[in-house]
């Protein structure tokens, strides 16, 4: 089922999420989030963006190139950040319109729970690392707008509200 995506400045987008509890309802939410993400069309979607304030996000950084590789990350933790960083444009399904320039690590190591209760740990690089950090921010109530200078934020907000 395609879910409605919350739009900034909805206050739920600024809330730090609670740990997710594995259940059939959470598995259904994950399936619905993937369907919503592909429909949007995006490469990542966090549970708070669809009104569920739990620590889960989905992502698929390769599907637009023709190869689907969906990931569902429940209660993810970023264990480490690589030293290399990149400043690049980021869009957000909850902030339609502008892309903002955000500084991110180009390598991270993540640990998360899978939908079947297993633990996974993986080092992500490049766009996958950047996408995961963006979605992880949503779980802490952080938007790309929050990572901008006051001047750049004012410009981006004006574009969204225009």
DRENPAMI-934462 format. One record per residue (C-alpha): residue in one letter; x, y, z. Coordinates in pm, 1 decimal. Example, Ala and Ser with C-alpha at 12.3 -4.5 7.8 and 13.67 -1.06 7.14 Angstrom:
2
<atom 'A',<1230.0,-450.0,780.0>>;
<atom 'S',<1367.0,-106.0,714.0>>;
END
This chain:
162
<atom 'X',<0.0,0.0,0.0>>;
<atom 'X',<133.0,341.0,-91.7>>;
<atom 'X',<149.0,561.9,216.4>>;
<atom 'X',<121.1,941.4,233.1>>;
<atom 'X',<460.2,1107.3,284.1>>;
<atom 'X',<474.3,1380.0,548.0>>;
<atom 'X',<597.5,1715.9,422.5>>;
<atom 'X',<809.1,1973.0,605.5>>;
<atom 'X',<723.1,2159.1,830.1>>;
<atom 'X',<519.7,1874.1,983.4>>;
<atom 'X',<648.3,1860.2,1344.6>>;
<atom 'X',<664.5,1478.8,1344.3>>;
<atom 'X',<966.0,1507.5,1113.9>>;
<atom 'X',<1161.2,1670.0,1398.2>>;
<atom 'X',<1100.3,1397.4,1658.7>>;
<atom 'X',<1366.0,1148.9,1770.5>>;
<atom 'X',<1213.2,806.3,1706.7>>;
<atom 'X',<1167.9,520.5,1951.6>>;
<atom 'X',<1318.3,175.1,1893.0>>;
<atom 'X',<1113.8,-41.9,1659.8>>;
<atom 'X',<969.2,-370.8,1786.5>>;
<atom 'X',<968.7,-661.3,1542.8>>;
<atom 'X',<614.0,-768.7,1458.6>>;
<atom 'X',<394.3,-853.9,1164.8>>;
<atom 'X',<276.0,-492.3,1166.6>>;
<atom 'X',<636.4,-370.9,1132.9>>;
<atom 'X',<696.5,-612.1,843.5>>;
<atom 'X',<383.5,-480.5,670.0>>;
<atom 'X',<502.0,-124.4,730.6>>;
<atom 'X',<840.2,-210.3,574.8>>;
<atom 'X',<669.9,-355.6,264.7>>;
<atom 'X',<445.4,-48.5,237.3>>;
<atom 'X',<745.9,182.4,280.2>>;
<atom 'X',<933.3,10.7,-2.5>>;
<atom 'X',<628.5,38.1,-228.3>>;
<atom 'X',<592.2,405.5,-132.3>>;
<atom 'X',<963.0,475.9,-189.4>>;
<atom 'X',<959.9,320.2,-538.3>>;
<atom 'X',<638.6,505.0,-626.4>>;
<atom 'X',<767.9,844.6,-505.2>>;
<atom 'X',<1027.2,776.4,-672.8>>;
<atom 'X',<1301.8,786.6,-411.6>>;
<atom 'X',<1604.1,586.5,-304.1>>;
<atom 'X',<1534.6,591.3,68.4>>;
<atom 'X',<1247.0,643.6,308.8>>;
<atom 'X',<1240.5,656.5,688.2>>;
<atom 'X',<945.2,549.3,901.4>>;
<atom 'X',<885.5,899.3,1044.8>>;
<atom 'X',<836.3,1027.3,690.2>>;
<atom 'X',<519.2,818.2,675.9>>;
<atom 'X',<407.8,906.7,1028.3>>;
<atom 'X',<554.2,609.0,1219.4>>;
<atom 'X',<795.7,736.6,1482.9>>;
<atom 'X',<1005.6,420.1,1502.7>>;
<atom 'X',<1370.3,356.1,1414.6>>;
<atom 'X',<1344.1,192.8,1074.5>>;
<atom 'X',<1427.2,296.4,722.2>>;
<atom 'X',<1431.4,139.6,378.8>>;
<atom 'X',<1662.6,213.0,91.0>>;
<atom 'X',<1755.9,93.7,-255.1>>;
<atom 'X',<2034.0,294.6,-415.6>>;
<atom 'X',<2056.0,95.1,-740.1>>;
<atom 'X',<1697.4,46.4,-855.7>>;
<atom 'X',<1692.1,355.7,-1079.1>>;
<atom 'X',<1979.2,200.0,-1276.0>>;
<atom 'X',<1771.0,-116.0,-1325.4>>;
<atom 'X',<1880.7,-346.9,-1044.2>>;
<atom 'X',<1659.0,-362.7,-736.1>>;
<atom 'X',<1844.1,-425.0,-410.1>>;
<atom 'X',<1602.2,-321.2,-133.8>>;
<atom 'X',<1729.9,-295.3,222.2>>;
<atom 'X',<1519.2,-273.8,539.2>>;
<atom 'X',<1712.8,-151.4,841.5>>;
<atom 'X',<1546.0,-187.3,1181.5>>;
<atom 'X',<1703.1,-4.4,1477.1>>;
<atom 'X',<2016.5,85.4,1280.5>>;
<atom 'X',<2329.0,212.5,1451.4>>;
<atom 'X',<2614.8,390.5,1278.8>>;
<atom 'X',<2921.4,228.6,1433.8>>;
<atom 'X',<3186.3,436.3,1258.0>>;
<atom 'X',<3242.5,706.1,999.0>>;
<atom 'X',<3529.8,699.7,752.8>>;
<atom 'X',<3766.4,994.9,733.7>>;
<atom 'X',<3682.5,1092.4,373.5>>;
<atom 'X',<3398.2,1336.0,325.7>>;
<atom 'X',<3205.5,1475.1,30.5>>;
<atom 'X',<2981.9,1777.0,-13.3>>;
<atom 'X',<2697.5,1690.9,-245.2>>;
<atom 'X',<2336.0,1761.3,-335.6>>;
<atom 'X',<2063.1,1582.5,-142.2>>;
<atom 'X',<1694.0,1578.6,-211.2>>;
<atom 'X',<1429.4,1465.2,35.0>>;
<atom 'X',<1082.2,1325.9,-28.6>>;
<atom 'X',<957.8,1527.1,272.4>>;
<atom 'X',<1103.4,1851.6,135.9>>;
<atom 'X',<985.2,1861.9,-224.6>>;
<atom 'X',<1167.8,2100.8,-450.6>>;
<atom 'X',<1514.8,2204.8,-349.4>>;
<atom 'X',<1822.8,1991.2,-325.4>>;
<atom 'X',<2061.9,2105.1,-57.6>>;
<atom 'X',<2438.2,2068.3,-37.8>>;
<atom 'X',<2522.8,1846.0,259.8>>;
<atom 'X',<2862.4,1732.2,388.9>>;
<atom 'X',<2870.7,1355.9,461.2>>;
<atom 'X',<3120.2,1080.3,528.4>>;
<atom 'X',<3171.1,867.0,217.0>>;
<atom 'X',<3208.8,548.5,421.9>>;
<atom 'X',<3018.9,427.0,727.4>>;
<atom 'X',<2981.5,102.3,913.1>>;
<atom 'X',<2625.0,20.6,1012.8>>;
<atom 'X',<2467.3,-246.0,1229.6>>;
<atom 'X',<2095.5,-318.4,1216.8>>;
<atom 'X',<1832.6,-579.1,1284.6>>;
<atom 'X',<1669.9,-755.4,989.7>>;
<atom 'X',<1296.9,-820.8,970.4>>;
<atom 'X',<1357.6,-1184.0,1069.7>>;
<atom 'X',<1542.7,-1075.3,1386.0>>;
<atom 'X',<1899.5,-1129.7,1266.7>>;
<atom 'X',<2179.5,-880.1,1323.1>>;
<atom 'X',<2371.5,-745.8,1023.3>>;
<atom 'X',<2678.4,-529.8,1004.1>>;
<atom 'X',<2804.2,-380.3,680.9>>;
<atom 'X',<3037.5,-109.1,561.4>>;
<atom 'X',<2869.7,114.2,303.6>>;
<atom 'X',<3059.9,341.0,68.0>>;
<atom 'X',<2981.1,619.3,-175.4>>;
<atom 'X',<2617.7,695.9,-245.1>>;
<atom 'X',<2493.7,407.5,-26.8>>;
<atom 'X',<2677.0,555.6,274.1>>;
<atom 'X',<2537.9,901.5,202.3>>;
<atom 'X',<2182.7,772.5,155.6>>;
<atom 'X',<2198.5,572.7,479.7>>;
<atom 'X',<2319.7,878.6,672.9>>;
<atom 'X',<2035.1,1086.1,528.8>>;
<atom 'X',<1774.5,828.8,632.7>>;
<atom 'X',<1941.6,774.9,971.1>>;
<atom 'X',<1915.5,1150.8,1033.7>>;
<atom 'X',<1537.2,1121.3,994.9>>;
<atom 'X',<1531.5,874.7,1285.4>>;
<atom 'X',<1688.0,1144.4,1504.4>>;
<atom 'X',<1449.6,1415.3,1380.6>>;
<atom 'X',<1717.7,1580.9,1165.6>>;
<atom 'X',<1636.2,1711.8,818.0>>;
<atom 'X',<1874.1,1827.2,546.0>>;
<atom 'X',<1758.5,2181.6,628.0>>;
<atom 'X',<1905.8,2137.0,976.1>>;
<atom 'X',<2250.2,2072.9,825.0>>;
<atom 'X',<2259.7,2407.3,639.7>>;
<atom 'X',<2399.4,2744.1,738.4>>;
<atom 'X',<2126.8,2989.4,848.9>>;
<atom 'X',<2157.7,3173.6,515.8>>;
<atom 'X',<2135.5,2859.3,301.9>>;
<atom 'X',<1845.5,2730.8,513.2>>;
<atom 'X',<1650.6,3054.9,462.3>>;
<atom 'X',<1693.2,3022.7,85.7>>;
<atom 'X',<1586.6,2655.5,84.2>>;
<atom 'X',<1285.4,2720.9,309.5>>;
<atom 'X',<1171.5,3007.5,86.5>>;
<atom 'X',<1191.9,2776.7,-216.6>>;
<atom 'X',<984.4,2507.4,-43.9>>;
<atom 'X',<722.7,2753.3,77.9>>;
<atom 'X',<697.6,2941.1,-256.0>>;
END
